[in-house]
Amino acid sequence: MNFFRSEEHVARFNAQRSLEPGATIGAAKMCELAHAWWDTRLAPDWRPRSRDENQAILDRVGLTGEFWRLPGG
Amino acid sequence: MDGADLALRNHTYARYVELGRAPSFQELADELGRPIEDVASRMRRLHDAHAVVLEPEGDRIRMANPFSAVPTPHRVLAGGREWFANCAWDAFGVLAALDVDGHVSSSCPDCGAAVEINVHDRAPVDDDHLVHVNVPAAHWWDDIVFT
């Protein structure tokens, strides 16, 4: 998962490496996801989240659809 | 993953932040008063549960997500230290985990241009960069280093 300057740069990067295009989101959306996903990572009583709890985070920040569907659902 | 595995995981993360780097298995064994073989086997279980990522040799930490124990193009200045993150998501994740404002430095892998992003109050400041996710969520853990 990399930062890019624009969609044009994403497309050129993928084409030059024969990579299947994935999903492109704004850095602000990724930052929102990161804070929802990682904000308890250092909690002294941290415990692993379930698959459904993780999927709920993706849904809550608006990352829905097949690309964002975690395995096991 | 049992209670002792979870305690090892949580101790590892706490020490990671205190040290500014991944603790070694020997350091963890000494601190917890356990045989290093016990720490290594519990770390393997944590790796299998995706709670940490070990190097292929299984003898040291590669990722304590969102932190990277090896240098990467994704650097985060936060809390008076520079951290390495595993990817763009994790770069913001380091700030989220530490619960601080900070600065993310990376580069566009297409053109090499520097990416410099200030993060304040959990959001990038005046930024219009994009993040591309190549791997669908269903396959993130198939090869987490590539993801």
Backbone of each chain as ProteinMPNN parsed JSONL, in Angstrom:
{"seq_chain_A": "MNFFRSEEHVARFNAQRSLEPGATIGAAKMCELAHAWWDTRLAPDWRPRSRDENQAILDRVGLTGEFWRLPGG", "coords_chain_A": {"N_chain_A": [[0.855, -1.175, 0.0], [0.864, 1.958, -1.107], [1.737, 5.471, -1.226], [0.641, 7.809, -3.679], [1.049, 10.309, -6.248], [-1.003, 10.885, -8.031], [-3.883, 9.581, -9.843], [-2.968, 8.963, -12.361], [-0.31, 8.311, -11.894], [-0.639, 6.028, -10.367], [-1.804, 4.277, -12.24], [0.254, 4.063, -14.145], [2.306, 2.942, -12.617], [1.206, 0.436, -11.917], [0.835, -0.673, -14.485], [3.449, -0.833, -15.497], [4.513, -2.777, -13.916], [2.96, -4.916, -14.303], [0.822, -5.291, -12.55], [-2.26, -6.165, -11.089], [-4.785, -3.784, -11.011], [-5.977, -2.288, -7.977], [-7.659, -0.861, -5.361], [-8.117, 2.621, -5.069], [-7.772, 5.188, -2.775], [-8.273, 8.309, -1.04], [-5.627, 9.925, 0.82], [-6.585, 10.993, 3.165], [-8.841, 9.429, 3.742], [-7.565, 6.976, 4.125], [-6.116, 7.602, 6.383], [-8.174, 7.996, 8.185], [-9.188, 5.383, 8.291], [-6.921, 4.121, 9.364], [-6.778, 5.201, 11.935], [-9.132, 4.234, 13.025], [-8.57, 1.55, 12.947], [-6.087, 0.999, 14.193], [-5.989, 2.242, 16.657], [-6.18, 1.104, 19.179], [-3.988, -0.42, 19.476], [-1.825, -0.332, 21.215], [-2.906, -0.645, 23.662], [-2.874, -1.749, 27.041], [-4.489, -3.894, 27.664], [-5.012, -5.092, 25.29], [-6.643, -7.134, 22.892], [-7.099, -9.625, 20.361], [-9.11, -8.645, 17.582], [-12.233, -9.864, 16.289], [-12.993, -11.325, 13.082], [-15.413, -10.249, 12.164], [-15.588, -7.907, 13.666], [-13.434, -6.498, 12.593], [-14.343, -6.258, 9.945], [-16.512, -4.633, 10.373], [-15.305, -2.228, 11.022], [-14.14, -1.486, 8.565], [-16.498, -1.205, 7.087], [-17.674, 0.892, 8.502], [-16.092, 3.106, 7.938], [-16.689, 3.407, 5.365], [-15.604, 1.751, 3.451], [-16.535, -0.433, 1.452], [-17.934, -3.285, -0.329], [-16.829, -5.887, -2.635], [-14.011, -5.84, -2.849], [-13.138, -5.008, -0.382], [-13.854, -6.957, 1.345], [-13.266, -9.068, 3.98], [-11.606, -12.27, 4.494], [-13.517, -15.251, 5.125], [-16.081, -14.406, 5.558]], "CA_chain_A": [[0.0, 0.0, 0.0], [1.778, 3.077, -1.295], [1.24, 6.808, -1.546], [0.863, 8.227, -5.064], [0.722, 11.711, -6.504], [-2.274, 11.008, -8.752], [-4.375, 8.346, -10.483], [-2.078, 8.69, -13.495], [0.881, 7.634, -11.369], [-1.075, 4.679, -9.964], [-1.992, 3.472, -13.445], [1.56, 3.796, -14.775], [3.025, 2.019, -11.724], [0.624, -0.901, -12.068], [1.077, -1.18, -15.842], [4.869, -1.152, -15.681], [4.842, -3.982, -13.128], [1.925, -5.918, -14.602], [0.041, -5.521, -11.329], [-3.703, -5.988, -11.194], [-5.206, -2.61, -10.244], [-6.794, -2.563, -6.806], [-8.529, 0.249, -4.969], [-7.422, 3.869, -4.755], [-8.537, 6.067, -1.877], [-7.513, 9.476, -0.618], [-4.824, 9.75, 2.037], [-7.416, 11.322, 4.331], [-9.649, 8.244, 4.045], [-6.679, 5.96, 4.701], [-5.785, 8.046, 7.74], [-9.371, 7.699, 8.985], [-9.189, 3.931, 8.522], [-5.8, 3.77, 10.255], [-7.107, 5.551, 13.322], [-10.159, 3.304, 13.492], [-8.033, 0.183, 12.976], [-4.884, 0.819, 15.009], [-5.916, 3.128, 17.818], [-6.077, 0.352, 20.437], [-2.9, -1.398, 19.309], [-0.899, -0.293, 22.36], [-3.643, -0.763, 24.927], [-2.305, -2.83, 27.86], [-5.406, -5.036, 27.669], [-5.339, -5.407, 23.895], [-6.968, -8.503, 22.51], [-7.371, -9.626, 18.921], [-10.501, -8.46, 17.166], [-12.783, -10.912, 15.426], [-13.128, -10.965, 11.666], [-16.591, -9.388, 11.996], [-15.25, -6.592, 14.218], [-12.606, -5.823, 11.587], [-15.176, -5.889, 8.797], [-17.357, -3.505, 10.792], [-14.499, -1.006, 10.919], [-14.076, -1.13, 7.143], [-17.828, -0.722, 6.696], [-17.968, 2.168, 9.162], [-15.401, 4.21, 7.261], [-17.197, 3.491, 3.999], [-14.861, 0.889, 2.522], [-17.449, -1.563, 1.277], [-17.834, -3.957, -1.622], [-16.079, -7.142, -2.652], [-12.574, -5.625, -2.649], [-12.851, -4.762, 1.035], [-14.451, -8.038, 2.14], [-12.253, -9.909, 4.613], [-11.895, -13.689, 4.304], [-14.284, -15.939, 6.162], [-17.396, -13.796, 5.764]], "C_chain_A": [[0.898, 1.234, 0.0], [1.029, 4.388, -1.496], [1.549, 7.108, -3.017], [0.454, 9.681, -5.225], [-0.631, 11.864, -7.181], [-2.671, 9.646, -9.304], [-3.475, 7.956, -11.656], [-0.836, 7.927, -13.03], [0.546, 6.216, -10.92], [-1.148, 3.784, -11.194], [-0.654, 3.111, -14.087], [2.356, 2.786, -13.946], [2.502, 0.591, -11.902], [0.949, -1.498, -13.437], [2.525, -1.616, -16.018], [5.264, -2.426, -14.944], [3.837, -5.105, -13.351], [1.128, -6.296, -13.36], [-1.435, -5.295, -11.622], [-4.1, -4.744, -10.395], [-6.12, -3.005, -9.092], [-7.745, -1.425, -6.538], [-7.665, 1.458, -4.625], [-8.321, 4.724, -3.885], [-7.667, 7.26, -1.519], [-6.729, 9.192, 0.657], [-5.657, 10.048, 3.279], [-8.286, 10.133, 4.728], [-8.779, 7.148, 4.661], [-6.292, 6.319, 6.127], [-6.971, 7.772, 8.677], [-9.438, 6.206, 9.303], [-8.105, 3.547, 9.527], [-6.141, 4.071, 11.712], [-8.207, 4.638, 13.881], [-9.572, 1.909, 13.746], [-6.969, -0.003, 14.04], [-4.929, 1.525, 16.347], [-5.837, 2.39, 19.155], [-4.87, -0.574, 20.458], [-1.964, -1.449, 20.51], [-1.63, -0.38, 23.7], [-3.092, -1.936, 25.734], [-3.185, -4.076, 27.896], [-5.859, -5.399, 26.255], [-5.672, -6.887, 23.732], [-7.271, -8.491, 21.023], [-8.843, -9.411, 18.628], [-10.943, -9.644, 16.312], [-12.812, -10.406, 13.985], [-14.302, -9.991, 11.477], [-16.345, -7.989, 12.573], [-14.381, -5.81, 13.229], [-13.441, -5.376, 10.389], [-16.057, -4.687, 9.137], [-16.59, -2.186, 10.724], [-14.424, -0.548, 9.46], [-15.418, -0.552, 6.682], [-18.083, 0.681, 7.243], [-17.279, 3.34, 8.481], [-15.753, 4.267, 5.771], [-16.433, 2.671, 2.985], [-15.643, -0.415, 2.401], [-17.27, -2.164, -0.112], [-16.874, -5.131, -1.549], [-14.594, -6.933, -2.352], [-12.222, -5.53, -1.171], [-13.453, -5.848, 1.934], [-13.36, -8.956, 2.662], [-12.594, -11.386, 4.425], [-12.74, -14.24, 5.45], [-15.675, -15.382, 6.367], [-18.499, -14.503, 5.005]], "O_chain_A": [[1.595, 1.515, 0.975], [-0.14, 4.411, -1.881], [2.593, 6.707, -3.533], [-0.356, 10.215, -4.468], [-1.335, 12.846, -6.947], [-1.903, 8.686, -9.243], [-3.249, 6.773, -11.913], [-0.376, 7.007, -13.705], [1.359, 5.305, -11.078], [-0.622, 2.671, -11.195], [-0.458, 1.977, -14.523], [2.997, 1.889, -14.493], [3.287, -0.35, -12.024], [1.295, -2.674, -13.544], [2.795, -2.654, -16.622], [6.242, -3.08, -15.309], [3.869, -6.123, -12.66], [0.8, -7.463, -13.145], [-1.806, -4.349, -12.316], [-3.78, -4.657, -9.21], [-6.927, -3.927, -9.208], [-8.551, -1.065, -7.396], [-6.624, 1.335, -3.979], [-9.484, 4.957, -4.212], [-6.448, 7.213, -1.685], [-7.107, 8.342, 1.464], [-5.46, 9.429, 4.325], [-8.453, 9.855, 5.916], [-9.197, 6.472, 5.601], [-6.157, 5.441, 6.98], [-6.782, 7.363, 9.823], [-9.71, 5.815, 10.438], [-8.342, 2.745, 10.431], [-5.828, 3.287, 12.607], [-8.207, 4.313, 15.068], [-10.017, 1.187, 14.638], [-6.935, -1.031, 14.717], [-3.974, 1.415, 17.116], [-5.465, 2.989, 20.164], [-4.741, -1.415, 21.348], [-1.373, -2.491, 20.794], [-1.019, -0.203, 24.754], [-2.865, -3.01, 25.177], [-2.695, -5.181, 28.127], [-6.947, -5.94, 26.056], [-5.062, -7.758, 24.352], [-7.659, -7.457, 20.479], [-9.712, -9.925, 19.331], [-10.125, -10.329, 15.697], [-12.673, -9.211, 13.723], [-14.196, -9.025, 10.72], [-16.837, -7.0, 12.031], [-14.568, -4.607, 13.048], [-13.276, -4.267, 9.881], [-16.312, -3.832, 8.288], [-17.166, -1.147, 10.405], [-14.62, 0.629, 9.16], [-15.464, 0.457, 5.979], [-18.629, 1.543, 6.555], [-17.819, 4.445, 8.449], [-15.193, 5.063, 5.018], [-16.593, 2.871, 1.781], [-15.428, -1.364, 3.154], [-16.551, -1.625, -0.953], [-16.197, -5.343, -0.543], [-13.981, -7.758, -1.674], [-11.131, -5.927, -0.76], [-13.545, -5.668, 3.148], [-12.617, -9.552, 1.884], [-13.76, -11.722, 4.217], [-12.682, -13.757, 6.581], [-16.39, -15.834, 7.261], [-19.66, -14.099, 5.084]]}, "seq_chain_B": "MDGADLALRNHTYARYVELGRAPSFQELADELGRPIEDVASRMRRLHDAHAVVLEPEGDRIRMANPFSAVPTPHRVLAGGREWFANCAWDAFGVLAALDVDGHVSSSCPDCGAAVEINVHDRAPVDDDHLVHVNVPAAHWWDDIVFT", "coords_chain_B": {"N_chain_B": [[-4.035, -18.99, 20.704], [-3.07, -18.321, 23.913], [-3.522, -17.029, 27.313], [-0.95, -16.401, 28.24], [0.434, -16.113, 25.871], [-0.827, -13.828, 24.891], [-0.113, -12.003, 26.872], [2.625, -11.906, 26.43], [2.626, -10.81, 23.874], [1.51, -8.25, 24.388], [3.39, -7.199, 26.172], [5.575, -7.137, 24.453], [4.817, -5.183, 22.56], [4.653, -2.942, 24.255], [7.327, -2.694, 25.042], [8.476, -2.266, 22.565], [7.685, 0.323, 21.936], [8.857, 1.715, 24.043], [11.582, 1.232, 23.618], [11.917, 2.04, 21.001], [12.359, 0.346, 18.961], [12.214, -3.085, 17.769], [12.08, -5.459, 20.37], [14.483, -8.016, 21.162], [14.199, -11.648, 21.111], [15.68, -12.684, 23.192], [15.913, -10.513, 24.941], [13.224, -10.244, 25.667], [12.79, -12.705, 26.899], [14.534, -12.499, 29.094], [13.397, -10.315, 30.444], [10.883, -11.272, 31.109], [11.428, -13.486, 32.533], [11.475, -16.04, 31.409], [12.298, -19.089, 29.653], [14.175, -18.812, 26.627], [13.35, -20.478, 24.607], [10.685, -20.869, 25.173], [9.66, -18.296, 24.77], [10.187, -18.094, 22.029], [8.533, -20.125, 20.952], [6.02, -19.227, 21.686], [5.993, -16.808, 20.312], [5.927, -17.801, 17.715], [3.341, -18.815, 17.677], [1.937, -16.425, 17.978], [2.654, -15.201, 15.592], [1.441, -16.967, 13.771], [-1.159, -16.384, 14.387], [-1.396, -13.905, 13.353], [-0.702, -11.786, 14.99], [1.797, -10.766, 15.381], [4.531, -10.372, 13.061], [6.989, -12.533, 12.051], [10.46, -12.784, 11.012], [11.499, -14.869, 8.228], [13.218, -16.823, 9.289], [12.249, -17.105, 11.802], [13.26, -16.155, 14.179], [13.238, -13.56, 15.016], [11.511, -10.383, 15.221], [9.723, -9.101, 12.486], [7.598, -7.437, 11.831], [5.645, -5.513, 13.986], [2.82, -4.819, 13.666], [1.388, -1.614, 13.529], [4.084, -1.073, 13.173], [7.295, -1.312, 11.624], [10.049, -3.422, 11.861], [12.197, -3.317, 10.263], [14.011, -1.162, 8.005], [12.004, 0.888, 5.879], [10.401, 2.5, 3.019], [8.564, 4.132, 4.223], [8.326, 6.464, 6.545], [7.892, 7.746, 9.823], [7.58, 10.53, 11.793], [7.268, 10.98, 15.101], [6.378, 11.666, 18.442], [8.942, 12.444, 19.127], [10.614, 10.651, 17.94], [11.848, 8.72, 15.127], [10.062, 6.449, 13.204], [9.696, 3.353, 11.461], [7.265, 2.34, 9.138], [5.104, -0.234, 7.796], [3.707, 0.221, 5.456], [1.658, 2.544, 3.551], [-0.804, 2.704, 4.871], [-0.074, 1.765, 7.408], [1.713, 3.739, 8.124], [0.127, 5.941, 8.829], [-1.048, 4.5, 10.796], [0.883, 4.189, 12.791], [0.876, 6.712, 13.976], [-1.734, 6.676, 14.896], [-1.668, 4.543, 16.709], [0.16, 5.484, 18.586], [-1.204, 7.673, 19.338], [-0.802, 10.404, 18.662], [-0.031, 13.594, 17.077], [1.85, 14.032, 14.027], [4.371, 13.448, 11.501], [4.466, 12.184, 8.244], [6.67, 10.647, 6.036], [7.33, 9.698, 2.766], [7.48, 8.248, -0.511], [6.425, 8.664, -3.905], [5.981, 5.719, -5.622], [5.99, 5.574, -8.328], [7.074, 7.92, -9.585], [8.98, 8.771, -7.844], [8.864, 11.095, -6.429], [8.966, 13.041, -3.455], [6.858, 12.376, -0.689], [5.288, 14.157, 1.671], [3.618, 14.475, 4.571], [1.79, 16.154, 6.933], [0.168, 15.315, 9.933], [-2.581, 16.121, 11.822], [-4.69, 16.209, 14.601], [-5.742, 13.679, 13.932], [-5.965, 13.684, 11.152], [-4.809, 14.223, 7.78], [-3.063, 17.234, 6.901], [-4.014, 19.652, 4.67], [-3.714, 17.988, 2.266], [-3.467, 16.089, -0.725], [-2.749, 13.607, -1.598], [-2.87, 10.215, -2.873], [-3.727, 6.841, -1.927], [-2.888, 3.649, -2.953], [-4.236, 0.446, -2.986], [-3.265, -2.627, -3.726], [-3.891, -5.3, -3.226], [-6.723, -7.303, -2.666], [-8.852, -7.311, 0.266], [-9.45, -9.883, 1.127], [-7.167, -11.265, 0.675], [-5.047, -10.172, 2.041], [-3.389, -11.314, 3.995], [-2.158, -13.341, 2.672], [0.361, -12.836, 1.634], [1.881, -10.949, 3.535], [4.006, -9.183, 3.574], [4.262, -8.327, 0.912], [1.696, -7.233, 0.614]], "CA_chain_B": [[-3.355, -17.957, 21.497], [-3.568, -18.367, 25.288], [-3.297, -15.811, 28.081], [0.481, -16.098, 28.294], [0.783, -15.588, 24.54], [-1.341, -12.46, 24.817], [0.724, -11.187, 27.758], [3.896, -11.706, 25.716], [2.361, -9.856, 22.792], [1.307, -6.9, 24.927], [4.686, -6.77, 26.688], [6.421, -6.853, 23.288], [4.428, -3.878, 22.019], [5.043, -1.894, 25.206], [8.775, -2.528, 24.969], [8.784, -1.706, 21.248], [7.509, 1.783, 22.004], [9.855, 2.248, 24.982], [12.922, 1.122, 23.039], [11.978, 2.613, 19.659], [12.75, -0.758, 18.064], [11.685, -4.385, 18.218], [12.919, -6.183, 21.334], [14.902, -9.364, 20.734], [13.613, -12.73, 21.901], [16.467, -12.827, 24.42], [15.496, -9.435, 25.851], [11.895, -10.574, 26.192], [12.954, -13.835, 27.827], [15.148, -11.987, 30.319], [12.451, -9.432, 31.14], [9.725, -12.026, 31.595], [11.887, -14.627, 33.318], [11.082, -17.283, 30.729], [13.31, -19.621, 28.73], [14.033, -18.228, 25.284], [12.593, -21.429, 23.781], [9.274, -20.605, 25.444], [9.335, -17.057, 24.061], [10.2, -18.375, 20.586], [7.362, -20.913, 20.553], [4.843, -18.361, 21.809], [6.069, -15.867, 19.198], [5.474, -18.513, 16.52], [1.877, -18.852, 17.727], [1.46, -15.065, 17.701], [2.835, -15.029, 14.148], [0.396, -17.739, 13.084], [-2.436, -15.704, 14.654], [-1.278, -12.571, 12.753], [-0.546, -10.774, 16.037], [3.088, -10.196, 15.0], [5.081, -11.049, 11.88], [8.396, -12.864, 12.263], [11.294, -13.031, 9.839], [11.351, -16.279, 7.809], [13.97, -17.709, 10.183], [11.445, -17.283, 13.004], [14.017, -15.84, 15.389], [13.132, -12.141, 15.349], [10.286, -9.728, 14.753], [9.793, -8.289, 11.274], [6.549, -6.426, 11.958], [4.659, -5.472, 15.055], [1.984, -3.875, 12.927], [1.804, -1.004, 12.268], [5.515, -0.767, 13.161], [8.204, -2.206, 10.899], [11.352, -3.551, 12.528], [13.245, -3.123, 9.252], [13.791, 0.101, 7.288], [11.082, 0.9, 4.731], [10.252, 3.877, 2.487], [7.5, 4.845, 4.94], [8.875, 6.899, 7.832], [6.945, 8.535, 10.62], [8.17, 11.287, 12.896], [6.22, 11.085, 16.126], [6.83, 11.476, 19.807], [10.383, 12.683, 19.246], [11.374, 9.552, 17.347], [11.48, 8.312, 13.782], [9.627, 5.052, 13.147], [9.409, 2.805, 10.141], [5.971, 1.671, 9.009], [5.133, -1.261, 6.757], [3.037, 0.677, 4.237], [1.003, 3.842, 3.733], [-1.815, 2.531, 5.928], [0.602, 1.65, 8.696], [2.345, 5.019, 8.472], [-0.888, 6.627, 9.641], [-1.319, 3.639, 11.942], [1.841, 4.481, 13.862], [0.356, 7.889, 14.691], [-2.949, 6.256, 15.591], [-1.307, 3.703, 17.856], [0.816, 6.333, 19.587], [-2.191, 8.707, 19.664], [-0.118, 11.699, 18.595], [0.175, 14.211, 15.778], [3.194, 13.726, 13.545], [4.692, 13.706, 10.101], [4.741, 10.991, 7.446], [7.53, 10.853, 4.867], [7.404, 8.537, 1.895], [7.706, 8.715, -1.878], [5.572, 8.057, -4.924], [6.807, 4.677, -6.214], [6.021, 5.742, -9.779], [7.98, 8.984, -10.047], [10.021, 9.018, -6.853], [8.677, 12.38, -5.739], [8.772, 12.934, -2.003], [5.524, 12.552, -0.112], [5.448, 14.682, 3.027], [2.258, 14.716, 5.061], [1.572, 16.44, 8.348], [-1.108, 14.795, 10.459], [-2.991, 16.847, 13.019], [-6.049, 15.821, 15.01], [-6.144, 12.427, 13.268], [-6.244, 13.875, 9.728], [-3.752, 14.922, 7.039], [-3.254, 18.676, 6.765], [-3.879, 20.163, 3.29], [-3.022, 16.952, 1.504], [-4.318, 15.462, -1.731], [-2.15, 12.367, -2.088], [-3.714, 9.028, -2.937], [-3.141, 5.57, -1.505], [-3.398, 2.548, -3.762], [-4.213, -0.871, -2.342], [-3.292, -3.586, -4.831], [-4.368, -6.638, -2.845], [-8.05, -7.306, -2.011], [-8.815, -7.619, 1.702], [-9.502, -11.339, 1.338], [-5.836, -11.869, 0.467], [-3.998, -9.365, 2.679], [-2.432, -12.114, 4.778], [-1.504, -14.374, 1.849], [1.787, -12.426, 1.63], [1.703, -9.664, 4.21], [5.099, -8.273, 3.218], [3.872, -7.717, -0.36], [0.51, -6.399, 0.851]], "C_chain_B": [[-3.924, -17.994, 22.923], [-3.197, -17.073, 26.036], [-1.834, -15.413, 28.146], [0.988, -15.584, 26.946], [0.382, -14.117, 24.438], [-0.509, -11.522, 25.699], [2.075, -10.912, 27.107], [3.715, -10.682, 24.602], [2.255, -8.431, 23.334], [2.599, -6.346, 25.538], [5.612, -6.367, 25.53], [6.102, -5.477, 22.715], [4.846, -2.743, 22.958], [6.542, -1.633, 25.129], [9.198, -1.92, 23.625], [8.732, -0.18, 21.32], [8.542, 2.401, 22.954], [11.242, 2.288, 24.345], [13.047, 1.871, 21.714], [12.423, 1.593, 18.633], [12.133, -2.048, 18.615], [12.614, -4.999, 19.267], [13.307, -7.547, 20.763], [14.201, -10.41, 21.589], [14.362, -12.871, 23.23], [16.086, -11.745, 25.425], [14.14, -9.752, 26.482], [11.98, -11.713, 27.204], [13.52, -13.362, 29.164], [14.136, -11.171, 31.133], [11.297, -10.203, 31.768], [10.121, -13.241, 32.429], [11.466, -15.965, 32.739], [12.249, -17.809, 29.899], [13.098, -19.046, 27.334], [13.254, -19.167, 24.368], [11.084, -21.222, 23.959], [8.828, -19.339, 24.711], [9.241, -17.329, 22.56], [8.947, -19.152, 20.162], [6.083, -20.083, 20.67], [4.828, -17.326, 20.68], [5.599, -16.524, 17.907], [3.94, -18.584, 16.507], [1.281, -17.468, 17.443], [1.579, -14.744, 16.208], [1.71, -15.741, 13.385], [-0.981, -17.104, 13.267], [-2.45, -14.277, 14.092], [-1.189, -11.471, 13.803], [0.821, -10.106, 15.957], [3.493, -10.907, 13.708], [6.566, -11.27, 12.139], [9.138, -12.926, 10.934], [11.183, -14.513, 9.472], [12.097, -17.255, 8.715], [13.229, -17.95, 11.497], [12.127, -16.859, 14.289], [13.986, -14.369, 15.764], [11.892, -11.546, 14.687], [10.574, -8.932, 13.48], [8.792, -7.135, 11.348], [5.833, -6.61, 13.289], [3.674, -4.412, 14.55], [1.319, -2.862, 13.862], [3.314, -0.709, 12.169], [6.273, -1.794, 12.321], [9.541, -2.231, 11.618], [12.507, -3.415, 11.552], [12.958, -1.81, 8.525], [12.876, -0.081, 6.078], [11.033, 2.32, 4.173], [9.261, 4.718, 3.273], [7.974, 5.182, 6.348], [7.894, 7.838, 8.528], [7.72, 9.227, 11.73], [7.079, 11.537, 13.919], [6.823, 10.854, 17.492], [8.331, 11.618, 19.968], [11.249, 11.581, 18.669], [10.976, 9.372, 15.89], [11.201, 6.815, 13.791], [9.524, 4.635, 11.694], [8.051, 2.108, 10.194], [6.026, 0.725, 7.818], [4.571, -0.784, 5.424], [2.38, 2.023, 4.54], [-0.042, 3.776, 4.859], [-1.133, 2.532, 7.292], [1.31, 2.941, 9.103], [1.366, 5.86, 9.295], [-1.19, 5.826, 10.908], [-0.365, 3.866, 13.104], [1.35, 5.679, 14.678], [-0.903, 7.538, 15.47], [-2.605, 5.463, 16.845], [-0.693, 4.541, 18.976], [-0.112, 7.444, 20.073], [-1.534, 10.087, 19.738], [-0.255, 12.282, 17.185], [1.583, 13.847, 15.316], [3.332, 14.005, 12.067], [5.056, 12.4, 9.413], [5.596, 11.39, 6.248], [7.575, 9.558, 4.063], [7.753, 9.05, 0.507], [6.738, 7.997, -2.801], [6.4, 6.989, -5.627], [6.847, 4.74, -7.735], [7.104, 6.735, -10.183], [9.087, 9.296, -9.051], [9.878, 10.318, -6.101], [8.412, 12.157, -4.251], [7.307, 13.145, -1.646], [5.735, 12.973, 1.334], [4.072, 15.092, 3.522], [2.274, 14.999, 6.559], [0.212, 15.892, 8.76], [-1.397, 15.506, 11.773], [-4.425, 16.463, 13.343], [-6.585, 14.675, 14.152], [-6.441, 12.593, 11.787], [-5.058, 14.553, 9.056], [-4.092, 16.397, 6.881], [-2.989, 19.069, 5.311], [-3.152, 19.165, 2.4], [-3.977, 16.344, 0.485], [-3.657, 14.221, -2.333], [-3.183, 11.235, -2.093], [-2.959, 7.846, -2.342], [-3.751, 4.487, -2.371], [-3.183, 1.234, -3.035], [-4.335, -1.901, -3.461], [-4.018, -4.889, -4.483], [-5.745, -6.54, -2.185], [-7.949, -7.784, -0.565], [-8.793, -9.125, 1.976], [-8.129, -11.983, 1.27], [-4.708, -11.088, 1.14], [-2.955, -10.221, 3.364], [-1.817, -13.244, 3.975], [-0.003, -14.114, 1.782], [1.808, -11.02, 2.215], [2.831, -8.688, 3.879], [4.781, -7.583, 1.893], [2.693, -6.784, -0.163], [0.918, -5.053, 1.409]], "O_chain_B": [[-5.11, -17.732, 23.126], [-2.629, -16.149, 25.453], [-1.507, -14.227, 28.111], [1.866, -14.723, 26.894], [1.147, -13.278, 23.963], [-0.234, -10.385, 25.316], [2.608, -9.808, 27.22], [4.551, -9.799, 24.413], [2.858, -7.511, 22.782], [2.869, -5.149, 25.43], [6.34, -5.379, 25.622], [7.007, -4.697, 22.419], [5.334, -1.707, 22.507], [6.976, -0.481, 25.149], [10.159, -1.155, 23.559], [9.623, 0.51, 20.827], [9.046, 3.494, 22.692], [11.984, 3.256, 24.512], [14.141, 2.291, 21.337], [12.828, 1.965, 17.532], [11.618, -2.101, 19.731], [13.825, -5.047, 19.056], [12.563, -8.149, 19.989], [13.675, -10.101, 22.658], [13.754, -13.144, 24.265], [15.951, -12.019, 26.617], [13.939, -9.551, 27.68], [11.318, -11.683, 28.241], [13.052, -13.767, 30.227], [14.036, -11.321, 32.351], [10.796, -9.831, 32.829], [9.262, -13.94, 32.967], [11.143, -16.901, 33.469], [13.106, -17.029, 29.484], [11.962, -18.822, 26.916], [12.571, -18.71, 23.451], [10.309, -21.38, 23.015], [7.756, -19.308, 24.107], [8.321, -16.851, 21.897], [8.366, -18.859, 19.117], [5.173, -20.218, 19.852], [3.764, -17.005, 20.15], [4.943, -15.879, 17.089], [3.317, -18.431, 15.457], [0.263, -17.347, 16.762], [0.705, -14.094, 15.636], [1.11, -15.175, 12.471], [-1.862, -17.258, 12.421], [-3.398, -13.526, 14.324], [-1.566, -10.331, 13.53], [0.98, -8.98, 16.427], [2.887, -11.903, 13.313], [7.308, -10.326, 12.411], [8.535, -13.096, 9.875], [10.811, -15.328, 10.316], [11.659, -18.392, 8.892], [13.544, -18.892, 12.224], [11.639, -17.163, 15.377], [14.636, -13.965, 16.728], [11.316, -12.104, 13.752], [11.548, -8.183, 13.412], [9.103, -6.004, 10.976], [5.465, -7.723, 13.664], [3.713, -3.256, 14.972], [0.748, -3.244, 14.883], [3.762, -0.149, 11.168], [5.941, -2.979, 12.308], [10.098, -1.183, 11.944], [13.669, -3.398, 11.96], [11.805, -1.388, 8.433], [12.966, -1.072, 5.353], [11.564, 3.245, 4.788], [9.132, 5.914, 3.01], [8.022, 4.322, 7.227], [7.176, 8.61, 7.892], [8.426, 8.583, 12.506], [6.092, 12.218, 13.641], [7.661, 9.973, 17.683], [8.93, 10.989, 20.841], [12.463, 11.563, 18.872], [9.907, 9.813, 15.467], [11.986, 6.021, 14.31], [9.293, 5.46, 10.81], [7.729, 1.394, 11.145], [6.881, 0.859, 6.942], [4.919, -1.325, 4.375], [2.524, 2.568, 5.634], [-0.14, 4.682, 5.686], [-1.57, 3.22, 8.214], [1.488, 3.205, 10.292], [1.733, 6.42, 10.328], [-1.539, 6.385, 11.948], [-0.755, 3.75, 14.266], [1.399, 5.667, 15.908], [-1.117, 8.041, 16.573], [-3.181, 5.685, 17.91], [-0.984, 4.337, 20.155], [0.154, 8.082, 21.091], [-1.68, 10.823, 20.713], [-0.553, 11.565, 16.229], [2.41, 13.406, 16.114], [2.518, 14.705, 11.466], [5.848, 11.611, 9.928], [5.286, 12.347, 5.538], [7.821, 8.478, 4.6], [8.265, 10.161, 0.362], [6.291, 6.883, -2.524], [7.444, 7.319, -6.188], [7.642, 4.044, -8.366], [7.952, 6.431, -11.022], [10.033, 10.012, -9.382], [10.687, 10.619, -5.222], [7.727, 11.214, -3.855], [6.619, 13.982, -2.229], [6.3, 12.222, 2.128], [3.437, 15.971, 2.939], [2.723, 14.171, 7.352], [-0.766, 15.997, 8.02], [-0.588, 15.501, 12.701], [-5.274, 16.402, 12.454], [-7.731, 14.701, 13.705], [-7.104, 11.736, 11.202], [-4.373, 15.364, 9.678], [-5.258, 16.766, 6.745], [-1.897, 18.853, 4.785], [-2.095, 19.471, 1.847], [-5.148, 16.109, 0.783], [-3.976, 13.831, -3.457], [-4.21, 11.294, -1.418], [-1.73, 7.844, -2.261], [-4.971, 4.405, -2.513], [-2.094, 0.949, -2.537], [-5.394, -2.031, -4.074], [-4.671, -5.497, -5.331], [-5.917, -5.771, -1.24], [-7.064, -8.568, -0.22], [-8.185, -9.578, 2.946], [-7.936, -13.103, 1.743], [-3.537, -11.317, 0.841], [-1.766, -9.903, 3.327], [-1.04, -14.032, 4.515], [0.803, -15.041, 1.862], [1.76, -10.029, 1.486], [2.618, -7.476, 3.906], [5.004, -6.38, 1.758], [2.675, -5.677, -0.7], [0.062, -4.209, 1.675]]}, "name": "protein", "num_of_chains": 2, "seq": "MNFFRSEEHVARFNAQRSLEPGATIGAAKMCELAHAWWDTRLAPDWRPRSRDENQAILDRVGLTGEFWRLPGGMDGADLALRNHTYARYVELGRAPSFQELADELGRPIEDVASRMRRLHDAHAVVLEPEGDRIRMANPFSAVPTPHRVLAGGREWFANCAWDAFGVLAALDVDGHVSSSCPDCGAAVEINVHDRAPVDDDHLVHVNVPAAHWWDDIVFT"}
